């Protein structure tokens, strides 16, 4: 690891420790590629249905995942409080899901092929999203550094853009793209190397991390 990787790893480990110390019973479970993902699958299926995002459960969406062998290649991160699953995140090496979804608009570069794609970032409560996912993002980023990846890439809706930017990810194209079979939603393709993520989390306004750790982790039914 170089200096940037070491500094960021220390920060990510401290963040995870702080969140766990402030939220009794919280734990992050890492399911390495090839593990049983039934809990993850049930959680996201339920959340998509509750949020009326049935297009995420369509045969076309499932076929894409099958074609890319996403489930078997991905590492899954699950945040529990006691026995309740609160949030999930998936990390997948290239080939990326977003690359097929956005193939007419954006193509991954050689540099991006050495990144890992974060996807299915979903929490039980949309209102508590920044609180619940800080620990997940930290765990997933630490895992990616440890496994030799050079950064992170992701696909997000416009309303999630600011959240990802605060973690250091920036758009790789000047405009949002429309994905027809995802309710023609506006999506942004993002990326960041570790030095960019480290610089972002060291900014003064990233006190959001310490603020989040001081707030109670409350569960609310998801809603849009």
N, C-alpha and C positions, 0 to 999 in steps of 0.2 A: 504493500500500500504506500502511496505517496503521502505527502503532508496533508493535502486537501482531504484525501480519503480518511486519514486518521482523525483529523479534526471533525469532519462531518460524522464519522462513526461515533466518536465520543459524545457529540451533541445529540445524536439520535438515541443512543443508549440512555443518556441522562433524561431525555424527554419521556421515554418509555417508563423509566423508573419513577419519575415525578408523577405521571398520570396514575400509575398503579398505587403510589403512596397516598394520593388524594382521593382515590375512588376504590374503596374497600371491595374486594372480591373480583376486581377486574383482572383478566388474563388474556393474553394473545396466543392463539394456537396457530402454528405454522404447519400446513399440510404440504409436504414436498410432492413434486410431480409423481404421479402414479398412485397417490393415496386415495382412500375412500372420501369422496366429497359430498356425501348425501346431505349432511347438515347445511353445507354451503348451497347446494342446489335447491333444497326445500326453501331456504330463506329467500333466495333471490326470486324464485318462482312466486312465492307468496307476495313479496314486495311489488313485483311487476303487476300482479293481478290487482292488488289493493290500489295501486297508482294508475290503473287503467292503461298500462303500457303493454298491452297484449301483443303488440308487434314484436316485442322482445322474445316472445314465446312462440312465434310463428314457425312454420315448417322451414321457411327460407332462412330465418335466423339460426335455427338448429342445424340446418344443412351446412351453413357457413362454418359453424364451430366444428362440425364433423370433418369437413374438408381440410381444415387447418389442424385437426387433432388437438384443439386448444385445451380440452380438459386434461388429457394425458401429459401434455407438455408444461402445464402451468403449475405454479406454486400458489396455494391459497392461504389467505390470512383471515382469521376469524377472531373477533373481539367479543368475549363473553363477560358478563357480570354475574358471578355465581354460575348458575346453569342456563342463564338466558343469553341467547345470541343477539348482540346489539348491532354489529356492523361487520361487513366483509369487504375484501379486496382481493383481486387476482393479479398475478404478475406472470407475464408470458414473454418468452424470447421470440425473436423473429422466426418465421414470418408473422406479421402482426395482423390482428383482426381489422384494425382501422385501415390498413393498406388496401385491403380488398374493398372495404366499404367506400373508400375515397379514391379508388384507382383512376377515375376519370379526371380528378382534380389535383391530387397530390401523390407523389411517389416517394417512398423512403430512400434516403441517400445511403451510401456505403457507411458513413459515420453512424447513422441512425440504426443500422443493422446490429450495432454493438450495444444498443440500448435494450431495456426491457420495458414492455408495455404494461402500464397499470390500467386495469379496467374493472368493471362491476364494483365500483366503489359505492356501496349502498349501506345506509344506516337505518335502523328501526325508526328513528325519529328524524325527520327532515329539519326540525327546529334545532336539534342538538348536533347537527352534522359536523361543524368544526371541532366540537369537543370530542365526539366519538372517534373521528378518523385520524386525529393527530397521531395517536399511538399506532394505528394501523399503518399509516404512511411511513412513520419512523421505522417500524419493524420491517416493512417491505423494502425500504431504501437500504437499510443496514444489510439485509439479506442480499440485495443486488450488488452492493459494494463487495461483500465477502465472496460473491461468486464471480467476480471479475467483469461485471457489466460496467459500461462507461457513463451511463446516465439513464434517464427515464423518458418515455414517450407516452402519450395518452390522447384519447379522444373525449371531448366533453361538450356539453350543451353550453349555450351562451351564458345562462344564469350561474353556471359553475366556474366560469372563466376566472373571475377574480380570486376565487379560493385557490385554484391551482397556481395562479400567478404569484400568490403570496408564498407558495412553496418553491417558487423559482422556475416553474415551467412557463414557457412563452410560445405563442403561435408560430408555426413555421410557414404559414401563408398569410397574406394580407387580408383575406376575406374568409368569412365562415362559409362552409359548404353545406348544401342541402342533401340529405339522404332520404330518397323517396320512400323506401319501405320502412323508414323509422318515422312515420307520420310527417314526412318532409320537414324534419326538424333541422334547425341550424346547429351545426357542430364545428368545433375548432380542433385542429390537430396541433398538439403541443409537444415540446421536447425541452430537455435541459441536461447539461452535464453536471457532474458532482460539484464542480467549482461554482457553477451558477446557483445551484441549490444551497450550497453553503453560504454564498453571499446573500441570498434572499432571507434565509432564516436568521442571519446575524443582524438584519436591519432592525432598528428600534421598534418599528410597528409590529415586529414579530413577537412582541410581548403578548400577542394573542395566545401563544403557546402557554406562557405562565398564567395568563388570565384564565384560559380554558381549564388549566389544571386546578385552579382554585374554585371553580364553579361546581356545584353538584351535578353529577351525571344523571339526568332525569329522563325517563322514558315516556314518550308520548306516541299515540298512534300516528302512523305516517299520514300525510295529507298533502294535496296539491290544490 
